[in-house]
C-alpha cells in the first residue's frame, strides 16, 4: 500500500511530542505516520489496529547503540514481539531477552541467533529450559535456588551452559507498585539482603555443567530517574567484589536490566538515556577501580523505550453517552487490547483524527466495549465536544505491553499490527478472528 501524502499542515510541537518522529499533520485533521495517513490505514485494515513505525523502532535501537557503544543492548521481547520486530532488532545489532519458549522459538525461527538471546523467568517451565538448551540460548538467568540443579541436570554431564544470577539489590523504583521489582517483597530474583544471592552463586560455582558469566538485576519499570540505577549498580559491584574475595572468581558480565521510562502524554517525565549511559559507565568504572576489579561487560535491556513510542492504536467510536457531568466515548476496543489502564492506572492522550472539529473541547472518558466497569482506556481527557459515532481516535505510545498483554476477553479478538515505513503500509500480524476462536474450541 503506497500513499501519496497530502501537504503537511503546521501544528504545535508539543501536541505531537509523544508521537513517532515521522508523524505529520494533514489537511482536515488527519495525521500520517511513516508517510501513511492513519485514516487510510483504518479504512483498509479496519479497527482496532496497531500501527508500528519501523523507522522509529530502528532509530531508537540506534540511539541505544550510540549511547552504550561498549555494552550489550538486549531488546526485551515481552514488550512486543513479531517476526518483523525480530528482524529489525537483529539488523540494528541488538541482542534479545525472552521469557518463554514461545518468545524464544519465534525469535530463532525468524532467524535471530540463539547465542545472542538471554532467557529470563521466575518460574521456567520444563519446555522453556528444553527449548533454551536445544536451541543453544546464550544465557539463562537463574531466578531461584531450585533452578540450579534443574538446569545442571538438563544440561547433562558432558554439556555446559552459561548462566547468570538475578539479584534483588534492595532498590525501590518504578512507576507503580506492580512494576517495582528491585525489593524483597516481590517474586523475582535472589535477595542480596538475606544472603540468598550469595548462597546461589556458591552453589552454581560448584556445578561443572554451569558457567557463571555474571550477575543480573532489574529494579522496575517506567523509571525516569537515573539515581536508582546507580544505587543498584553500586551494590552489584560490591557483590562482585565479595564473589572475587570468597571464591577467587572475577565475573565478566553485569546486566542492569531495563525499565527505562517513556512519556505517554506531553509533559510526562522520561528517562534521559544519555545521562543514564554516561553516569552508569562512570559509576561502574569508579566502583570497580575502588574494589580492584576488572570492569565487567555491561548489558541493558530496553523494551518499552524501543517499541512503545513507535506504536499508535486506532479505534472507531461506537457510542457517545452523557451521564450526569461525564461524557463517555465508547470505542471498538478496550481492555482486551490494552489492559494497562486497568492494571496500572496509566494515562494516555487520545486524539480525534480524520476531520476538523467544529465544537470546543470537552472533558471525556474513553471507555472500551467490554462488560467491565473498569474497562477505561483514558479518563478525563480533552476531546472535541462534537465527537460522535464513526469518528476515528488515535492513541500514541501504543507499541509496548498492549498486544503482548492482550486477551481474548468476550471473544472479541486481538487487533492487527500494521507496519509503516517510507509511505508504505503492510500487515505484520493479522487480526484474530471468530474463526480462530472456533477452531481452538474442540470440545463437544
C-alpha angles and dihedrals in degrees: 000000000000119000132195101223118226121237116294117252120213116246139165112284093224092061092064099031093114095042125094112284090244093062113123129180117239132196119286096026097302128143131202125205120193088000094301123110110240092219090060091050090053091049094049102038101026125227149320091044135158115223115203121194108216093195092054092051092049092045092053091048089054092047089057093046090051093046093048104032094156097042138075113253111202119190111226102233094197089075091065133327134187135143091262092049090051090054095048093049093046094049091050091056101250127138123226137235120202136185104203147026087256094059091041096050093046092052095047095044088051088058103263113147109249092215089065092056129094120201118216133178139130092224110026113194120224089253090054092056093040091054092045093052095040093051095040101243114200099232137004114205109219109220103177141017095255091063093064097071093035094056094042091052092047091050091054131213095293098044135082128201127192112232140176131203121236107224126197103219098190096248121138114210138138144089097272139016090251093059100044108106106161099087135074096250096078136069103256131094139344121298123250090195100058096036096251093127093049092049092049091050091053091050093048092051087056093056112087091197091061127069111199105213099172152305131295134198137171116187102187147295136279091027111167099176124080095207099079090055091053092050091049092046091051091053092047092052088049090054091048089054091051090050089053092049096045100039107016090240123132109203112219100203137058121183113194096186124220136261095145110170125237128192114254094184132027108278096023115134119257132186115264099233095192092052091046093053094045096046096042091052092048092048092048094050093045094045093049092047091052091049095043092242130144108246108259125224106268124222132188129190114210117177112149091036090058103042107015099079090041093067134081124181122210123210133180117223111241102178143359118209129180113207112178107306094341125095111204117200109193119201136191094257134043142145093352090067097030117023094163098097090052093044102039107011092242120174127226135187109227118192133201110236136179100045140047111251117229099190128076117258123275133195109255140170116225110215135181133240097250128114095251130099087217092060094112121142100181126003125203099001130154116254131158112279090233095058108144143170112296094035118130120234124193124198119196129212090043100134100095133062095355109090089023089058097035121127141199094245113160086003089271096141131232118276128252124258116228120196118211128193135149095355095311129111123198136174112255101169120017124229117267108245138202087252089061090056092047093051093051093052101079099160127105 
